[in-house]
Amino acid sequence: MKMKKTDIGVVVVMYLVCAFFYWQTTGLDKDSQTYPTFTITLLFGLTTLYLLQMLVNAKRYGVESGKDEVFKDFKPLQFFVCLGLVVLYLVVMHFLGFYIATIAFMLAVLLFLKVPIVQTIITVVAINLLVYLAFTTFLGVKLPAGLLF
């Protein structure tokens, strides 16, 4: 499998994400830095492994542009509707809280993308249950409650 030049951008963005979140983590108390630092280190390690895999593939099989494949199946309507729904999600979360906004957002996006209704319901219930159990119950993270509640 040839290395694609476009994957270099992915690696750079991932390293920038790691650096940004590490910088944000340094402002936390020492006790609060453990989990974020672990997650950032894991992401940094996986990105480095991907970079090494890319370099090995470049040496073995060569390098290709990859530009032809990046936007091959791009659907502008899907992209801009989903982007608009993300912005609306952030606004709605501010007023109605995390759980209500997340349920509405997931339903809107999955129905817009024509995901079958049974899979949509299972996905919405499973993700929200997982978030509740992991963040609210296990980690004790306070998720946005919204101004109206």
Secondary structure by P-SEA (a helix, b strand, c coil): cbbbaaaaaaaaaaaaaaaaaaaaaaaccccccaaaaaaaaaaaaaaaaaaaaaaaaaaccccccccccccccccaaaaaaaaaaaaaaaaaaaccccaaaaaaaaaaaaaaacccaaaaaaaaaaaaaaaaacccccccccccccccc
